[in-house]
């Protein structure tokens, strides 16, 4: 795939995610958490150019995309998206491996090749974005210059951050569960926005959202998962998701009133959509 194709794929994944109702998160039907959909659209546009540039390291992709976002909107709209998509895009751009290798093989090569400098640049990007609930850590704290590779840095944080977990576990939430769940939803409804909502709900019911845990604690994250399960059952039971739109939007308003934003689940949704776009490009 070319850099130009990957810019379009990344923008398309970001836009597709915004077109779907994602309760608690920003989407075309409702802003939230002091951010508007226009902030996310602008963030996708400016970060796309940086994250898909040829001849960059993964760390350079991450830092440049976060820096461009901060310059454009001054908000943390897409740190998780960038952290997930940068290795995927890098793997898709690889020319130094056998052209017959699958994305998973290219991704494994990319993750194992991550350097200490990738870790340093990513730590700087995380501090620059200043995500809610970041706090400090006794191991590989991003406020201090890392002396380990980005893969090692992420592996040390995997128990408390599901995005870091992807690095340590070959992105199996995305390439394994997420892609299959999205394809199942597309087969059922033949509608990208409906399938994207189903994918987001799937992530919410499959595991605790680590962004919610960091901000509100595990008890409320478990409560969110139980609420999501009830909504998901109703969603999959219908042949026309428009019939549950009112329920989705009511839950969306309730979550936003409680300041609960399942950001990790939204980020995993974008990454899954990106991989699906890769498959469509061949």
C-alpha positions in Angstrom: 0.0 0.0 0.0 1.2 3.5 -0.7 1.4 6.4 1.7 -1.5 8.1 -0.2 -3.7 5.1 0.1 -3.0 4.9 3.8 -3.9 8.5 4.4 -7.3 7.8 2.9 -7.7 4.6 4.8 -6.9 6.3 8.1 -9.2 9.2 7.4 -12.0 6.9 6.3 -11.7 4.8 9.5 -11.8 7.9 11.6 -14.8 9.3 9.7 -16.7 6.0 9.7 -16.3 5.8 13.5 -17.8 9.3 13.9 -20.8 8.4 11.7 -21.9 5.7 14.2 -23.7 6.2 17.4 -21.2 5.4 20.2 -22.9 6.0 23.5 -20.6 8.0 25.8 -18.3 9.1 23.0 -18.4 11.9 20.5 -20.3 11.0 17.3 -22.3 12.7 14.5 -25.5 12.7 16.7 -23.9 14.3 19.8 -20.8 16.1 21.0 -19.5 15.5 24.5 -16.9 16.0 27.2 -16.0 19.5 26.0 -15.2 18.3 22.5 -17.2 18.6 19.2 -17.3 16.4 16.2 -15.5 19.1 14.2 -12.5 18.8 16.6 -12.4 15.1 15.7 -12.7 15.7 11.9 -9.9 18.3 12.0 -7.8 16.0 14.1 -8.2 13.1 11.7 -7.3 15.3 8.7 -4.1 16.8 10.2 -2.9 13.6 11.8 -3.5 11.5 8.7 -0.8 13.4 6.8 1.7 12.8 9.5 1.0 9.3 10.5 1.2 7.9 7.0 4.3 9.6 5.8 6.9 7.3 4.2 10.3 6.7 5.8 9.4 7.5 9.4 9.8 5.3 12.4 6.7 4.3 14.5 7.7 6.7 17.2 8.1 9.6 14.7 4.6 8.8 13.3 3.1 8.9 16.8 4.8 12.1 17.9 4.2 14.0 14.6 0.6 13.0 14.5 0.0 14.0 18.1 1.9 17.3 17.6 -0.2 18.1 14.5 -3.4 17.4 16.5 -2.4 19.6 19.4 -1.5 22.4 17.0 -4.8 22.2 15.2 -7.3 21.7 18.1 -5.4 21.8 21.4 -7.3 18.8 22.7 -6.6 15.1 23.3 -9.0 13.9 20.6 -7.0 11.0 19.2 -4.0 9.9 21.2 -5.4 6.3 21.5 -6.2 6.2 17.8 -2.7 7.3 16.9 -1.0 4.8 19.3 -3.0 2.0 17.7 -2.9 3.0 14.1 0.8 4.0 13.8 2.2 0.4 14.0 -0.6 -0.8 11.7 0.2 1.8 9.1 3.9 1.2 9.5 3.4 -2.5 8.9 1.3 -1.8 5.8 4.1 0.4 4.4 6.9 -2.0 5.0 8.9 -2.8 1.9 11.8 -4.5 3.7 9.9 -7.8 4.2 8.5 -10.4 1.8 5.7 -9.0 -0.2 3.7 -12.1 0.4 3.6 -11.7 4.2 0.3 -11.0 5.9 -0.5 -7.9 7.8 -0.1 -9.9 11.0 3.3 -11.0 10.0 4.3 -7.5 9.1 2.9 -6.2 12.3 4.9 -8.7 14.3 8.0 -7.6 12.5 7.2 -4.0 13.3 6.5 -4.5 17.0 9.6 -6.5 17.5 11.7 -3.9 15.8 10.5 -1.0 18.0 13.4 0.9 19.5 14.2 2.9 22.6 13.9 6.1 20.5 10.4 5.0 19.6 9.7 4.8 23.3 11.2 8.2 23.9 9.1 9.9 21.2 5.9 8.1 22.2 6.4 9.1 25.9 6.8 12.7 24.7 3.6 12.4 22.6 1.6 11.0 25.5 2.8 13.9 27.8 2.0 16.4 25.1 -1.5 15.0 24.6 -2.0 14.8 28.4 -4.8 12.2 28.5 -7.3 12.3 31.4 -6.3 10.0 34.3 -2.7 9.6 33.1 -1.2 9.8 36.6 2.3 8.5 37.3 3.8 5.0 37.3 6.5 3.3 39.3 7.6 1.5 36.1 8.5 3.2 32.8 6.7 6.5 33.7 6.2 8.5 30.6 7.1 11.7 32.5 10.7 10.4 32.6 12.7 9.5 29.5 12.4 5.8 28.9 15.4 3.6 28.6 13.5 0.6 27.2 12.0 0.0 23.8 8.5 1.1 23.0 7.3 -2.6 23.0 8.8 -3.1 26.5 7.3 0.2 27.6 3.8 -0.9 26.4 4.2 -4.4 27.8 4.9 -2.9 31.3 1.6 -1.0 31.1 -0.6 -3.7 29.6 -2.3 -4.6 32.8 -3.8 -1.2 33.2 -4.2 0.0 29.6 -5.8 -2.0 26.8 -4.1 0.0 24.1 -0.7 -0.9 25.6 -2.0 -4.5 25.8 -2.4 -4.5 22.0 1.4 -4.0 21.5 2.2 -6.8 23.9 -0.4 -9.2 22.4 -0.1 -8.7 18.6 -3.2 -6.5 18.4 -5.4 -9.6 18.9 -8.4 -7.5 20.2 -8.3 -5.7 16.8 -7.2 -8.3 14.3 -8.8 -11.2 16.0 -12.0 -10.3 17.8 -12.8 -6.9 16.4 -12.5 -7.7 12.7 -14.6 -10.9 13.0 -17.3 -9.1 15.0 -17.4 -6.2 12.5 -17.7 -8.6 9.6 -20.5 -10.4 11.3 -22.4 -7.2 11.8 -21.8 -6.1 8.2 -23.2 -9.5 7.1 -26.3 -9.0 9.2 -27.1 -5.3 8.3 -25.1 -4.4 5.3 -24.7 -0.9 6.8 -21.3 0.4 8.0 -22.6 2.8 10.6 -24.8 0.1 12.2 -22.0 -2.4 12.1 -19.6 0.1 13.7 -22.0 0.7 16.6 -22.2 -3.1 17.0 -18.4 -3.3 17.0 -18.2 -0.6 19.7 -20.8 -2.3 21.8 -18.9 -5.5 21.4 -15.7 -4.0 22.8 -17.7 -2.5 25.7 -19.2 -5.8 26.7 -16.1 -7.9 26.1 -13.8 -6.1 28.5 -13.6 -3.3 31.0 -12.8 0.0 29.3 -9.4 1.1 30.7 -10.1 4.8 30.0 -13.1 4.6 32.3 -11.1 2.6 34.9 -8.4 5.3 35.0 -11.0 8.1 35.4 -13.7 6.5 37.5 -12.4 3.2 39.0 -13.2 -0.4 38.3 -16.6 -0.5 40.0 -18.1 2.0 37.6 -16.3 0.3 34.7 -18.0 -2.9 35.6 -21.4 -1.1 35.9 -20.8 0.3 32.4 -20.1 -3.1 31.0 -23.4 -4.5 32.5 -25.3 -1.5 31.0 -23.6 -2.1 27.6 -24.6 -5.8 27.7 -28.3 -4.9 28.0 -28.1 -2.5 25.1 -26.1 -4.9 23.0 -28.7 -7.7 23.4 -31.5 -5.3 22.2 -29.3 -4.1 19.4 -28.5 -7.5 17.9 -32.1 -8.6 18.3 -33.4 -6.1 15.8 -33.3 -6.3 12.0 -33.4 -2.5 11.9 -31.1 -0.7 14.4 -33.0 2.5 13.8 -35.6 1.1 16.1 -33.2 1.2 19.0 -31.7 4.6 18.1 -33.8 6.3 20.8 -32.4 3.8 23.4 -28.9 4.3 22.3 -29.1 8.1 22.4 -30.8 8.0 25.9 -27.9 5.9 27.2 -25.4 8.2 25.4 -26.9 11.2 27.3 -26.9 9.3 30.6 -23.2 8.4 30.2 -22.2 11.9 29.3 -24.1 13.3 32.3 -22.0 11.0 34.4 -18.9 12.1 32.5 -18.2 8.5 31.4 -16.4 8.3 28.1 -15.4 4.8 27.0 -12.6 6.1 24.9 -10.5 3.0 24.7 -13.4 1.1 23.1 -13.8 3.9 20.6 -10.1 3.8 19.8 -10.2 0.0 19.3 -13.2 0.6 17.0 -11.2 2.9 14.7 -8.2 0.5 14.6 -10.5 -2.3 13.6 -12.1 -0.2 10.8 -8.6 0.7 9.6 -7.6 -3.0 9.3 -10.9 -3.7 7.4 -10.0 -0.9 5.0 -6.5 -2.5 4.5 -8.3 -5.7 3.5 -10.5 -3.9 1.0 -7.4 -2.4 -0.6 -5.8 -5.8 -0.9 
